[in-house]
Amino acid sequence: MIKLLVRDFCYIDRKEKTEMLIGKKQDKPVLVSEDYHAEYRIENNEVEFVKYIGTDDEYEVPSEIDVFPVTRIGKYAFAERRNLVFVKLPISIKIIGPHAFYNCRALERLEFGDRLLDIEDGAFKNCTSFKHMIYRTTSDARMTIKNILMDTADEVRVTIYFDDIKENNRAELVFPPYYVEYEENTPGRVFNRQAHGSGERYRNCIYDGFLNLEQYDNLLDYSVAMDRMDYPIQNAVSRLMYPYHLKEEHRVHYEGFVTNHLEEILSFYIKKEDVETLKWMIDEKRLSQEDLNLAMTIARTNGKNSLLPMFMEYQNVNFKPKKKSFDL
């Protein structure tokens, strides 16, 4: 006769109890790599990255361990690494397990590729500092970035590199924050859902794994109405700087926005000391003499004097005072 154990009104025989205690039979032993500061498991000629055991604030997961490709980030693999700021995943990664980055409160950036097919529940839960994804893909590949975007309602910047295109292969997209409010409708005994901010609509431009850039570009005016000016500024400038699949009608609309809000744009990027964007504006000759004077005034007022040499060089090259001539 088989004895039964009773736990929470469930009957468990000895065999089941043993499996509960020691785990599944098919689980392979966990190995340790000192070189990669990692615990890992090999199964079916593929590696599961089980746990990060290092202390660095930036880490690159290896593409191979013991000649086998690393294809999975395991459950809780990076959880509670409070100092971790940046993680780069190899293109070979297919799955990020549940709660893999749970409570990585300092994590800001993640880089990964389009072989990533599944991001399981809570993979980025409580990553309160997360703000930048770097994604490498081909133009026709399905994307999993929405899974990460929906894990946070905060602002997230997404840099996408389309590896199969030689020129203009980069897109810079900003997904603004949003929050959801529920209002009680007492007579109807229901709650009405109200989303504030444009972030949810921007996230919904990714549907069934594909990014609809035309839908994304159509949201500029909605963002102006719903968000702080920071977000339409970033979207307009980023799409003009990196015009991947940017239609002419949207380019014209973005250009008009930049022209009409140039003072706010200069103030935003000067305060951030965003040299890359300011240099782009200079290289594109987007600043008149009046605009340049305004930029230098904003820089001085906000203590950003390190930017002045760049503006002065632009002035010397493009707005040299004309020499006076006299007829004798």
Secondary structure as GFF3:
##gff-version 3
##sequence-region A 1 328
A	DSSP	beta_strand	5	7	.	.	.	ID=ss1
A	DSSP	beta_strand	10	12	.	.	.	ID=ss2
A	DSSP	alpha_helix	14	22	.	.	.	ID=ss3
A	DSSP	beta_strand	31	33	.	.	.	ID=ss4
A	DSSP	beta_strand	38	43	.	.	.	ID=ss5
A	DSSP	beta_strand	46	52	.	.	.	ID=ss6
A	DSSP	beta_strand	58	60	.	.	.	ID=ss7
A	DSSP	beta_strand	64	65	.	.	.	ID=ss8
A	DSSP	beta_strand	68	73	.	.	.	ID=ss9
A	DSSP	beta_strand	86	88	.	.	.	ID=ss10
A	DSSP	beta_strand	95	96	.	.	.	ID=ss11
A	DSSP	beta_strand	109	113	.	.	.	ID=ss12
A	DSSP	beta_strand	118	119	.	.	.	ID=ss13
A	DSSP	beta_strand	132	137	.	.	.	ID=ss14
A	DSSP	alpha_helix	145	149	.	.	.	ID=ss15
A	DSSP	beta_strand	156	162	.	.	.	ID=ss16
A	DSSP	beta_strand	170	175	.	.	.	ID=ss17
A	DSSP	beta_strand	179	185	.	.	.	ID=ss18
A	DSSP	beta_strand	190	196	.	.	.	ID=ss19
A	DSSP	alpha_helix	199	203	.	.	.	ID=ss20
A	DSSP	beta_strand	206	207	.	.	.	ID=ss21
A	DSSP	beta_strand	210	211	.	.	.	ID=ss22
A	DSSP	alpha_helix	213	217	.	.	.	ID=ss23
A	DSSP	alpha_helix	220	226	.	.	.	ID=ss24
A	DSSP	alpha_helix	230	241	.	.	.	ID=ss25
A	DSSP	alpha_helix	248	260	.	.	.	ID=ss26
A	DSSP	alpha_helix	262	272	.	.	.	ID=ss27
A	DSSP	alpha_helix	275	283	.	.	.	ID=ss28
A	DSSP	alpha_helix	289	301	.	.	.	ID=ss29
A	DSSP	three_ten_helix	305	307	.	.	.	ID=ss30
A	DSSP	alpha_helix	308	318	.	.	.	ID=ss31
###
